[in-house]
Amino acid sequence: MPWIWLDDKLYPQIQRNRYNILYDCENKNTEEFRYAVADISKTFRFDRTVEKIKIRVSADNTYILRINGKFIGIGPASSGGDFLCTGKTPKHYADIYELDFEDVDVLDIGAKVSLQPEMLTNYSRGHGGFYLSGTVKFKDGTSEGIETDSTWCAVPDMAYNDFRNYNSENKIIQIADAFETEDIWGVEDAYIPSRSYSKIFGTEYSVGAGKTEAFDFEFDRIYGVHPVLSCDGRCGITLETYELKGQEKTVEKVVFDNRDEEYFSFRMHSAGEGKLIIENKDSYDITVKLSFIAPWYPVEAEGSFKTSSEELNKIYDVCKHTLKICRQSLHLDSTKHQELLACTGDYNIESLMTIFCYGDMRLAEFDLMRTADWLVANKGVMFHTTYSLIWVQMLHDVYVATGRKDLLLYCREALGTLLARFETYIGENSVIDNPPDFMFVDWTVIDGFSMHHPPKALGQTVLNCFYYNALIYAVKIYSYLDENAVADKLKNKASVFRKRFNEVFYDEERKLYFDGLGTPYGGEKHYHPANTDKKYFSKYPNILASLYGLADDELAADILERIIFDGSLQDIQPYFMHYMLCALRKHKLFDKYGMKILMRWADVVNECDKGLKEGWIAPEESYSFDHSHAWGGTPAYHMPSAITGMEILEPGMKTLKFSPALYGLDYAEINIPTQYGMINFSCEKGKPAVINAPECIKILMGDNYENS
């Protein structure tokens, strides 16, 4: 099917596109890579009544689609990406929309299509383009195909000056046929459904003739939103949004020169409140309409968590909401940062939260598949070395939740490529010694070094822990694929590596693992400070060595008890607390320490319950945490998981084991959404738990609960 764009003879300077905002070239800021928005449209008139349509839509960068004046969606689904992926995307995607109509014989299709990437998640193939094809079904049972071609209209919308400035005084009414351009995209259907959209705020403001007025507004929660503005007269508007008052602002400026115009922002704002400043340029009173459209991955079922502790209930609620707004066409670290699939550590936690909050794992599967594409394209290299290894466990855990063996097959090449890449980082000491970097560990600072990108002496042991864990989970994955010879080889490699790890990184005197060697660093540096010969001890490698089985069980339990509240060791952020909670559960210490740790989130959500705060230790004095960061939402996983004691014993959640524990609570009522339906769990102090599950799920019974 044809892709179309602005005619290159009429608009020669509005053709080329940067691959992404990280793409660097000598002339990226010149006219060759100018900001522009194309207005692409066609009206289809039929002699029959339309009942429904199914269309496939994509664009090189970002489109906003309307049909018969109604907003339909923003796309396409992101290609993902990594901070090292600054070239063309391995794959480009199309969104699928299925729409119903009543008493309609005209389809007026219009799209605003942005040329240049604006956010980290925007990826391009280097040339402007738009694509639509589909089928119209009529009430009389017949159907007809529609598609983009040279009969469509395609003109630049000159009101869009740049990413955050819209001025309709510059708008020129034009008509020009679209140009059929070479298909350089080869789009595939997105693995996920198109996003849902909700209007979360809408109001009107009146301003007298010639006056300028400012209006404050506030949402019930923090959302990722697209502002929509319209006015019935001439005016200038400044829109400011921020998550919380006093924090960094997102600002857009809009000038309306005509009546009944509408501005729809391409940019997603992370907003909990804001200000609208209106300058009336007309000789009569005007009314400005402001609304916000919030997109998110479609919610078909929702888990719930209710206990005798209102504080725990509130923690779950805030974590779940933050997960919801971060589930877009890919998982986001936050609606403020909107980072790439490079942040696998974040999305691994979000995928576990999803098991208990929403149940639909397709977005996590798609993230894994897109990351696999990038790993293959980049020969196993990702910006964050630890995160690339976390991808292996995430792949395993999502497979266990879904039972989708085709996911493992899709990612098999990437898994082999990743492990082969890390083989090249092993030094003469038989541990990972010369990787491109040792990041990411945590968003903290030790001895003046950021643990985002620590030197070898502070990051090496953590990276080796993640490598060992990747080997262990790769063994399981290859076993699921019936590739037992490969699994056995990796199992032997892991056994040898474990022995060598303890010889290199364990300090017999302190009975702790230290953070890394002070030896010279010989690898190619991506983002890495010079090494120091100082010997460091922190919680990070000790938590991971205890969790991943690098330390014997007795030693691991002893280490966890000694470090958990040790004030002499660097405190950890909510992100890394996920691993601490996992380690406590593994070594049966959760009943002693788990609830006390989880209550740390109570201070955070009581401070702000509109969205989840990024951390609790400012890495820099001037750093302002965002409040839309789902990487710290692990309580939404650990609380229902620990209380129900749910274990997945057969991939696809076909067989589950429950070992309930109330941990001092009087009662707990938990609903867990699955692909087969809802599991209802309830437990009251002194009584056996009651579990109602879909018939196709086998529940293993324990002494302290019953199935009904």
LOKE-467039 format. One record per residue (C-alpha): x, y, z; residue in one letter. Coordinates in steps of 0.25 Angstrom, whole numbers, plus 5000, padded with zeros to 4 digits. Each point is the difference from the previous one (the first is absolute). Example, Ala and Ser with C-alpha at 12.3 -4.5 7.8 and 13.67 -1.06 7.14 Angstrom:
<recs>
504949825031A 500650144998S 
</recs>
This chain:
<recs>
500050005000M 500550144997P 500750095010W 499750154997I 500750135004W 500150144996L 500350024985D 501650015000D 499950104988K 499150105008L 500649985014Y 501449954998P 500550045013Q 498949935008I 500449864996Q 501249945009R 499949965014N 501049975011R 500049865005Y 499750045014N 500450115010I 501349935003L 500450004985Y 501250094998D 500550064987C 500650134995E 498850064994N 498949955009K 499650145004N 499950054986T 498950024990E 500249854996E 499549965013F 499050105003R 498849995009Y 498749984993A 498649945001V 499249954988A 498550014998D 499649874993I 498549984996S 499049934991K 498450005000T 499449874996F 498550014995R 499249874999F 498749964994D 499749915012R 500050015015T 501349975007V 499949905012E 501449995004K 501550014995I 501349935003K 501250084997I 501549995001R 500750135002V 501550045002S 500950124998A 501550025000D 499950085012N 498750045008T 498650014995Y 498750055006I 498949944993L 498550054999R 498849944992I 498850094998N 500650105010G 500149905011K 501449975006F 500449864998I 501449985004G 501450045001I 501149904994G 500749924995P 500449915011A 501550035004S 501149924994S 500650005014G 501550034999G 501350025009D 500950125003F 501049934991L 499049984988C 500150134993T 499849944986G 498849944993K 499049925007T 500149854998P 498550004998K 498950104998H 498549975005Y 498650034996A 498850025009D 498749934998I 498650075002Y 498749944999E 498850105001L 498549994999D 499150114994F 498550034999E 499350074989D 501350044993V 500350004985D 501250095000V 501449985007L 500850125001D 501449955004I 501050105005G 501449995006A 501050105006K 501449934998V 501250065006S 501349994993L 501150015010Q 500149915013P 499850075013E 500149905011M 500949895002L 499049894996T 499850064986N 500849924990Y 500050034985S 500549944987R 500550134995G 498950064991H 498650055002G 498949914998G 498649965003F 499249874997Y 498649955001L 499349884994S 498749935004G 498649954998T 498750075001V 498849905003K 498650054996F 498749975006K 499649934988D 501149895002G 500950054989T 501450065003S 501050094993E 501550035001G 500650135003I 501550045000E 501050124999T 500450044986D 500250124992S 498550045000T 500250045015W 500350155004C 501350025007A 500550145003V 500950065011P 499250065012D 500850135002M 499450035014A 500949905006Y 501350085002N 500849905008D 499749905011F 499450095010R 499550124992N 498750014991Y 499650134993N 498849994991S 500450144995E 501049924991N 499049914995K 499850004985I 498849924994I 500649924989Q 499549884992I 501149914994A 499949854996D 500949905008A 501249944994F 500249855000E 501349985007T 500949875000E 499649905011D 501250005009I 499349965012W 499449864997G 499150015012V 499649885009E 498750005008D 500250045014A 500049895010Y 499150075009I 498650074998P 499950154998S 500050095012R 498750045008S 499850155002Y 499250075011S 499750145002K 500550035014I 499750155001F 499250104992G 499650145003T 499750144994E 500650145003Y 499450134996S 500950124999V 499550154997G 500450084988A 501550045000G 500249945013K 501149895005T 499649915011E 500749885006A 499249875005F 500549895009D 499549864998F 500349865007E 499749864997F 499649895010D 501349924997R 501250014991I 499849964986Y 500749994986G 499250104992V 499950074987H 499450145001P 498850044991V 499750154998L 499050084992S 499550145000C 498850084994D 500950124998G 501450064998R 500949975012C 501449965005G 500149895009I 501149955009T 499849865006L 500849955012E 499949865006T 500849945011Y 499849875008E 500050085013L 500150155002K 501450065001G 500649884991Q 500550014986E 499050054990K 499649964986T 499650124993V 499350024986E 499650134994K 498850014990V 499550114992V 498650004994F 499650094989D 498749954996N 498749945006R 499849865002D 501449954999E 500549895008E 501449965005Y 500449865004F 501449985005S 500949894995F 500750015013R 499649915012M 500150095013H 500249945014S 499050085007A 499350015014G 499750154999E 500350124992G 499750144996K 499450064987L 500350154997I 499050064989I 500250134993E 498850044993N 500350074987K 498650034996D 499050115002S 499049915007Y 500049905011D 500649864996I 499949865005T 501149905000V 499849865002K 501049915006L 500049855001S 501049895002F 500049864993I 500749895008A 500549884992P 500449865006W 500049864997Y 498649945000P 499549955013V 499149884999E 500149955014A 500550055013E 500649945012G 499750055014S 500650005014F 499350035013K 500549975014T 499850045014S 501150104998S 499550134993E 501550044998E 500349874992L 498750024992N 500550144996K 501449964996I 499449894991Y 499050114994D 501150104997V 500949894994C 498949954992K 499650134994H 501550044997T 500149874993L 498850034992K 500450134994I 501449944997C 499449894991R 500050074987Q 500349944986S 501349955008L 500250015015H 500650135005L 500950035011D 499150125003S 499050094992T 501050115003K 501349944995H 499449914990Q 501349924998E 500349884990L 499949855001L 501450025005A 499450015015C 499849855001T 500250005015G 498750095001D 499249914990Y 500449875007N 499350055013I 498950064992E 499749874994S 500049935013L 499050115005M 499149974988T 499849865004I 499350045012F 499450144995C 499549974986Y 500349864996G 500250044985D 501549974997M 500050034985R 500750135002L 501149945008A 500249894989E 500050114990F 501150075008D 500849885000L 499949974985M 500450154997R 501249995009T 500449874993A 499950074987D 501050115005W 500949895007L 500149934987V 500250134992A 501150055010N 500749875001K 499649985015G 500450145004V 499150095008M 500250135007F 499849945014H 500849875002T 499249965012T 498750024994Y 500349924988S 500249885009L 498850035008I 499349984986W 500349855001V 499249985013Q 498950094996M 499949914987L 499949885009H 499050065010D 499050054989V 500149874993Y 499649935013V 498850095002A 499549994985T 500549864996G 500350064986R 501149914995K 500050084987D 500650125008L 501249925004L 500249954986L 499950154995Y 501150045010C 500949884999R 501050074990E 500150125009A 500249915012L 501249934994G 500550144994T 500050065014L 500749885007L 501050004989A 500350155002R 500249985015F 501049894998E 500950104993T 500050085013Y 500549895009I 501550035004G 501149915004E 499449995014N 498849934994S 499050115004V 499450114993I 501250105000D 500050094987N 498650034996P 499650144993P 499450055014D 499549955013F 498750075000M 498950015005F 500049965015V 499150105007D 499750155000W 500950035012T 501450065002V 501249935008I 501350085003D 499650104989G 499849894989F 498649994994S 499549855001M 499350034987H 501349994993H 501049955011P 501549974998P 500449865000K 500350005015A 498650035003L 499249934988G 500849874996Q 499449915011T 498650044997V 500249984985L 500649865003N 498849965008C 499050044989F 500949924990Y 499949885009Y 498550015001N 499950024985A 500749864999L 499149935010I 498850054993Y 500549984986A 500249855004V 498550005003K 499650064987I 500849914992Y 499449885008S 498650054996Y 500550004986L 500549865001D 501450044997E 500649925011N 501450004995A 500150155000V 499350005014A 501049905006D 501250084994K 499550135006L 499749935014K 501449955000N 500550144997K 499150065011A 500649905010S 501450044997V 499750145000F 499450005013R 501249945006K 500950104994R 499150115004F 500149975015N 501549994998E 500150144994V 499050085007F 499749945014Y 500750075012D 500349895011E 500350105010E 498750084999R 499249884995K 499450094989L 500250024985Y 500750124996F 499650094988D 501149984990G 501549994997L 500950125000G 500749954988T 500250084988P 498950004990Y 500349964986G 498650004993G 499550094990E 499350115008K 498650044997H 499650085012Y 501049965011H 500950085010P 501449975003A 500249895010N 500550015014T 500849905008D 499150025013K 499349885005K 498550035002Y 498949925007F 498650034997S 498649935001K 499949984985Y 500949884997P 499649945014N 498550004997I 500249944986L 501049905004A 499049955011S 498850014990L 500749934988Y 500649885008G 501550054999L 500049995015A 499749875007D 498650015007D 500650015014E 500950114996L 499050074992A 499050015011A 501150055010D 500450114990I 498650054998L 499850015015E 501350075002R 499850104988I 498550035000I 500050125010F 501550025000D 500150155000G 501550004997S 499649944986L 499450094989Q 498549995001D 499349964987I 498950054992Q 498649944997P 500549944987Y 501149925007F 499149975012M 499349904990H 501249915001Y 500150015015M 498549965001L 500249884991C 501249965008A 499350015013L 498949914994R 501049904995K 500749985013H 498750005009K 500350145006L 498850074994F 499149985013D 501150065008K 500350124991Y 499150014988G 498950085006M 500950105007K 500750034986I 498750014993L 499550115010M 501150094994R 499150024988W 499050055010A 500850135002D 500150024985V 498549984997V 499650085011N 500950114995E 499349994986C 499049904997D 499850064986K 501149914994G 501249925005L 501250085004K 501349964992E 500949985013G 500250035014W 501450045000I 500450124991A 501249964992P 500450154999E 499650115009E 499350084989S 499349874993Y 498550005000S 499349875000F 498949974990D 498749945005H 499649914989S 501149905001H 499549855001A 501449945002W 499850025015G 498649934999G 500549875005T 499050005012P 498949974990A 500749874996Y 500649965014H 498850035009M 499049914992P 501049904997S 500549985014A 498750005007I 499449904990T 501349934999G 499649974985M 501149924992E 499849974985I 500449854999L 499649984985E 500250114989P 498850074997G 499550005014M 499349874998K 500549945013T 500150105012L 500449975014K 499550095012F 500750015013S 499350125007P 500550085012A 499450135006L 501350055006Y 499250065011G 498850054992L 498649975005D 499549974986Y 500350014985A 499250004988E 500749994986I 499649984986N 501049954990I 499650024985P 500549894991T 499849964985Q 499049905005Y 499250095009G 500150065014M 500549935012I 499450045013N 500849985013F 499550045014S 500649975013C 499750035014E 500849995013K 499749865006G 499349944988K 500449934988P 500250084987A 498949994989V 500450004986I 499150004988N 500649984987A 499649974985P 499849854998E 501249994990C 501050045011I 500549895009K 500150055015I 500949925009L 499450005014M 500850025013G 499649985014D 499650145003N 499050034989Y 499049944992E 499550004985N 498550024997S 
</recs>
